[in-house]
Amino acid sequence: MAAQASQNRSLKRFPVFWQNIEQAVSDAIGLTFTIDHKTGLSGGSINSAYRISGGGHHYFLKLNQADKLDMFEAEAEGLRELSNAKAIRVPMPVCFGGTEDKSWLVTEYIKLGSGAGDSAQKLGQQLAALHRNSSQRFGWFRDNTIGSTAQANRWSENWIKFYRDYRLLYQLRLAAKNGFTGSLQLKGERLLENLDVFFSTYSPIPSLLHGDLWGGNCAFDETGQPVIFDPAVYYGDREADIAMTELFGGFGSGFYDAYNKAWPLDEGYRVRKTLYNLYHILNHANLFGSSYASQAESMMDRLLAEI
């Protein structure tokens, strides 16, 4: 009873805000939805997250400041793009919106399990199927975010130009504004000038990418089926998605074996994965500080040694 009273008091602190969410969900599902319980969830460093429940319905809610509404709109579009591929499960967006001081995204709530048996293999197979969804060009129809950093997705016919201008160069310029100058910029400039070396025998096709595929953005539902979420969607080289799965611990041999059986990676991936993960490490330097800048320089040294 005390816990329920506390929940009710919490809802009353922001009556207009919570009523707006209730109305937005009601409009989206065509039924009256009233929040009678909300549970704070952990796992994210950018947004506050809750499970909201009422009338037997459960949804996942992300909250942030009002100026993050575009970020939530892009995330909802990304989830729809991934869902339309019909390759791997994602939480379906329900609605998004905001008030003067808050913005939100409501999605399907998926109860997660631990994954067992052939779950990792399914993830590899389904990710390969996702990547077979292609476009005529690299990029996407709108910009989005990588973490909380803006991510430009201008359409381009040329992958090397796209990756140079809208991924590495963008992060290097942001790093300079954040005080990371000197050798980081000099090495970055040399790398950008020689980017074509890494694609002398390899021409990627535009594959539909999750865009931020580390272990924290992937799980399994209660039946062991893979689920991916928190995307930074665009069409790019599929190796970029695979590279990020290796950045913070890896997904296990079952995943990689299944992916390669479904769609083998090019031999040059062993070098290019460092090139692709450099983007994320530069982003981490811009978000979290100098230790990642040092890691980025070490990665540049390894890449420059290949030139």
C-alpha positions as CSV (number, residue, x, y, z in Angstrom):
1,M,0.0,0.0,0.0
2,A,2.8,2.4,0.9
3,A,4.5,1.7,-2.4
4,Q,1.3,2.3,-4.4
5,A,0.8,5.6,-2.5
6,S,4.3,6.7,-3.3
7,Q,3.6,5.9,-7.0
8,N,0.4,7.9,-6.9
9,R,2.2,10.9,-5.3
10,S,4.9,10.7,-8.0
11,L,2.3,10.9,-10.7
12,K,0.6,13.9,-9.1
13,R,3.9,15.9,-9.1
14,F,3.7,16.2,-12.9
15,P,-0.1,15.9,-13.6
16,V,0.0,17.7,-17.0
17,F,3.1,15.8,-18.2
18,W,1.7,12.4,-17.3
19,Q,-1.7,13.2,-18.6
20,N,-0.1,14.1,-21.9
21,I,1.6,10.7,-22.1
22,E,-1.6,8.9,-21.2
23,Q,-3.5,10.8,-23.9
24,A,-0.8,10.2,-26.5
25,V,-0.8,6.4,-25.8
26,S,-4.6,6.4,-25.8
27,D,-4.6,8.1,-29.2
28,A,-2.0,5.6,-30.6
29,I,-3.7,2.4,-29.4
30,G,-7.3,3.6,-29.8
31,L,-8.2,2.8,-26.2
32,T,-8.2,4.8,-23.0
33,F,-4.9,4.3,-21.2
34,T,-4.4,5.4,-17.7
35,I,-1.1,5.0,-15.9
36,D,-1.7,3.2,-12.6
37,H,1.8,2.0,-12.0
38,K,5.3,3.0,-13.1
39,T,8.6,1.3,-12.4
40,G,12.0,2.9,-12.9
41,L,14.4,0.8,-15.0
42,S,18.1,0.9,-15.1
43,G,20.5,0.5,-18.0
44,G,20.7,3.8,-19.8
45,S,23.0,6.8,-19.2
46,I,21.2,9.3,-21.5
47,N,17.5,8.9,-20.6
48,S,15.4,8.0,-17.7
49,A,13.4,4.9,-18.3
50,Y,10.2,3.4,-16.9
51,R,7.8,0.6,-17.4
52,I,4.3,2.2,-17.3
53,S,1.3,0.0,-16.8
54,G,-2.5,0.4,-16.8
55,G,-5.5,-1.7,-17.6
56,G,-3.4,-4.7,-18.3
57,H,-1.2,-2.8,-20.8
58,H,2.5,-2.4,-20.3
59,Y,4.8,0.0,-22.2
60,F,8.4,1.1,-22.1
61,L,8.9,4.9,-21.6
62,K,12.0,7.0,-22.1
63,L,12.2,10.5,-20.7
64,N,14.5,13.4,-21.3
65,Q,14.6,17.2,-21.6
66,A,12.3,19.0,-24.0
67,D,15.1,19.6,-26.5
68,K,15.6,15.9,-27.1
69,L,12.3,15.4,-28.9
70,D,14.0,15.2,-32.3
71,M,16.2,12.4,-30.9
72,F,13.2,10.4,-29.9
73,E,11.4,11.1,-33.2
74,A,14.5,9.8,-35.0
75,E,14.7,6.7,-32.8
76,A,11.1,5.9,-33.5
77,E,11.7,6.2,-37.2
78,G,14.8,4.0,-36.8
79,L,12.8,1.3,-35.0
80,R,10.2,1.3,-37.8
81,E,12.9,1.0,-40.4
82,L,14.4,-2.0,-38.6
83,S,11.0,-3.6,-38.1
84,N,10.0,-3.2,-41.7
85,A,13.0,-5.3,-42.7
86,K,11.2,-8.3,-40.9
87,A,14.6,-9.8,-40.0
88,I,15.0,-9.3,-36.2
89,R,12.7,-8.2,-33.4
90,V,12.7,-4.6,-32.2
91,P,10.4,-2.9,-29.7
92,M,7.7,-1.2,-31.8
93,P,7.3,2.5,-31.2
94,V,3.9,3.6,-29.9
95,C,4.2,7.4,-29.7
96,F,6.5,10.3,-28.8
97,G,5.9,13.8,-27.7
98,G,6.8,16.5,-25.2
99,T,5.8,19.4,-23.0
100,E,7.7,22.6,-22.2
101,D,10.2,20.8,-20.0
102,K,10.1,17.1,-21.0
103,S,10.1,14.9,-24.0
104,W,9.4,11.2,-24.3
105,L,9.2,8.1,-26.4
106,V,6.9,5.2,-25.6
107,T,7.5,1.8,-27.2
108,E,6.3,-1.8,-26.8
109,Y,7.5,-3.3,-23.5
110,I,9.3,-6.6,-24.2
111,K,9.9,-8.9,-21.2
112,L,13.5,-10.1,-21.5
113,G,15.0,-13.5,-20.8
114,S,18.6,-14.7,-20.5
115,G,19.0,-16.3,-23.9
116,A,20.0,-20.0,-24.1
117,G,20.7,-22.8,-26.6
118,D,20.9,-21.4,-30.1
119,S,19.9,-17.8,-29.2
120,A,23.4,-16.4,-30.1
121,Q,23.3,-18.3,-33.5
122,K,19.8,-16.8,-34.2
123,L,21.2,-13.4,-33.5
124,G,24.0,-13.9,-36.1
125,Q,21.6,-15.3,-38.7
126,Q,19.0,-12.6,-38.2
127,L,21.6,-9.8,-38.2
128,A,22.9,-11.1,-41.6
129,A,19.3,-11.1,-42.9
130,L,18.9,-7.5,-41.6
131,H,22.0,-6.4,-43.5
132,R,20.7,-7.9,-46.7
133,N,18.2,-5.1,-46.7
134,S,19.8,-2.5,-49.0
135,S,19.4,1.0,-50.5
136,Q,20.7,2.7,-53.6
137,R,22.9,5.0,-51.6
138,F,24.7,5.3,-48.2
139,G,23.1,7.3,-45.5
140,W,19.5,7.7,-44.5
141,F,16.6,10.1,-45.1
142,R,17.1,11.9,-41.8
143,D,19.9,12.7,-39.2
144,N,19.8,11.0,-35.8
145,T,22.1,10.6,-32.8
146,I,24.9,8.2,-31.8
147,G,24.6,8.2,-28.0
148,S,23.7,11.9,-27.4
149,T,25.9,13.2,-30.3
150,A,24.4,14.3,-33.5
151,Q,24.9,11.9,-36.4
152,A,24.7,13.2,-39.9
153,N,23.2,10.8,-42.5
154,R,23.4,12.8,-45.8
155,W,22.7,10.5,-48.8
156,S,25.9,9.7,-50.7
157,E,26.8,7.5,-53.7
158,N,30.3,7.0,-52.3
159,W,31.0,5.0,-49.1
160,I,34.5,6.3,-48.6
161,K,33.3,9.9,-48.9
162,F,30.4,9.3,-46.6
163,Y,32.5,7.6,-43.9
164,R,35.2,10.3,-44.2
165,D,32.9,13.3,-44.1
166,Y,30.0,12.3,-41.9
167,R,31.7,9.9,-39.5
168,L,35.4,10.4,-38.9
169,L,35.8,14.1,-39.9
170,Y,32.7,15.1,-38.0
171,Q,34.0,13.5,-34.8
172,L,37.5,14.9,-35.3
173,R,36.2,18.5,-35.7
174,L,34.1,18.0,-32.6
175,A,37.2,16.7,-30.8
176,A,39.1,19.8,-31.7
177,K,36.3,22.0,-30.2
178,N,36.6,19.9,-27.1
179,G,40.3,20.5,-26.8
180,F,41.7,17.4,-28.4
181,T,44.1,18.9,-30.8
182,G,47.8,18.2,-31.6
183,S,48.8,14.7,-32.6
184,L,45.2,13.4,-32.6
185,Q,44.3,15.8,-35.3
186,L,47.5,15.3,-37.3
187,K,47.1,11.6,-37.3
188,G,43.4,11.9,-38.1
189,E,44.2,14.2,-41.1
190,R,46.7,11.7,-42.5
191,L,44.3,8.9,-42.0
192,L,41.5,10.7,-43.8
193,E,43.8,11.5,-46.7
194,N,44.5,7.8,-47.2
195,L,41.1,6.3,-46.4
196,D,40.8,4.7,-49.9
197,V,43.8,2.4,-49.1
198,F,41.5,0.3,-46.9
199,F,39.0,-0.2,-49.8
200,S,41.4,-1.0,-52.6
201,T,39.9,-4.5,-53.1
202,Y,36.6,-4.1,-51.3
203,S,33.4,-2.3,-52.3
204,P,30.7,-2.4,-49.7
205,I,27.0,-2.2,-50.5
206,P,24.6,0.0,-48.5
207,S,23.2,-2.3,-45.9
208,L,20.6,-1.5,-43.3
209,L,22.5,-1.0,-40.0
210,H,21.5,-0.8,-36.4
211,G,24.4,1.6,-36.1
212,D,25.1,1.3,-32.3
213,L,25.3,-2.5,-31.9
214,W,27.1,-3.2,-28.7
215,G,26.1,-5.7,-26.0
216,G,23.9,-3.1,-24.1
217,N,21.7,-2.6,-27.1
218,C,20.9,-6.3,-27.7
219,A,19.0,-8.9,-25.6
220,F,16.7,-11.9,-25.9
221,D,13.0,-12.2,-25.1
222,E,11.5,-14.9,-23.0
223,T,11.4,-17.3,-25.8
224,G,15.1,-16.8,-26.6
225,Q,14.5,-14.7,-29.7
226,P,17.0,-11.8,-30.3
227,V,15.9,-8.2,-29.7
228,I,17.8,-5.1,-30.7
229,F,17.0,-1.6,-29.6
230,D,18.4,2.0,-29.1
231,P,19.4,2.2,-32.8
232,A,21.4,4.8,-34.7
233,V,20.0,3.6,-38.1
234,Y,21.6,4.3,-41.5
235,Y,22.6,2.4,-44.6
236,G,26.3,1.7,-44.6
237,D,28.9,-1.1,-44.7
238,R,27.7,-4.0,-42.7
239,E,31.2,-4.5,-41.3
240,A,30.6,-1.3,-39.2
241,D,27.8,-3.1,-37.3
242,I,29.9,-6.3,-36.8
243,A,32.9,-4.2,-35.7
244,M,31.0,-2.6,-32.9
245,T,29.9,-6.0,-31.6
246,E,33.6,-6.6,-30.9
247,L,34.3,-3.2,-29.2
248,F,33.1,-3.9,-25.7
249,G,33.5,-7.6,-25.1
250,G,32.1,-9.3,-28.1
251,F,29.0,-11.4,-28.7
252,G,30.6,-14.9,-28.5
253,S,31.7,-17.4,-31.1
254,G,28.2,-18.7,-31.8
255,F,27.1,-15.4,-33.1
256,Y,30.1,-14.8,-35.3
257,D,30.1,-18.3,-36.7
258,A,26.4,-18.1,-37.6
259,Y,26.8,-14.6,-39.2
260,N,29.8,-15.8,-41.3
261,K,28.0,-18.9,-42.4
262,A,25.0,-16.8,-43.5
263,W,27.1,-14.1,-45.1
264,P,30.9,-14.4,-44.9
265,L,32.9,-11.3,-44.1
266,D,35.6,-10.1,-46.4
267,E,39.2,-10.9,-45.3
268,G,40.0,-7.2,-45.0
269,Y,37.5,-6.8,-42.2
270,R,40.3,-7.7,-39.8
271,V,41.9,-4.3,-40.4
272,R,38.8,-2.3,-41.2
273,K,37.1,-3.1,-37.9
274,T,39.6,-0.8,-36.2
275,L,38.7,1.9,-38.7
276,Y,35.0,1.5,-38.0
277,N,35.4,1.4,-34.2
278,L,37.5,4.5,-34.3
279,Y,34.3,6.4,-35.0
280,H,32.8,5.2,-31.7
281,I,35.9,5.7,-29.7
282,L,36.2,9.3,-31.0
283,N,32.6,9.8,-30.0
284,H,33.3,8.4,-26.5
285,A,36.2,10.8,-26.2
286,N,33.9,13.7,-27.1
287,L,31.3,12.5,-24.6
288,F,33.5,11.1,-21.7
289,G,37.0,12.5,-22.0
290,S,40.7,12.0,-22.5
291,S,41.2,8.3,-21.8
292,Y,39.2,7.6,-25.0
293,A,41.2,10.1,-26.9
294,S,44.4,8.2,-26.1
295,Q,42.7,5.0,-27.2
296,A,41.7,6.7,-30.5
297,E,45.3,7.7,-31.1
298,S,46.5,4.1,-30.6
299,M,43.9,2.9,-33.1
300,M,45.1,5.5,-35.6
301,D,48.7,4.3,-35.1
302,R,47.6,0.8,-36.0
303,L,45.7,2.0,-39.1
304,L,48.5,4.3,-40.3
305,A,50.9,1.4,-40.1
306,E,48.8,-0.3,-42.8
307,I,49.3,2.5,-45.2
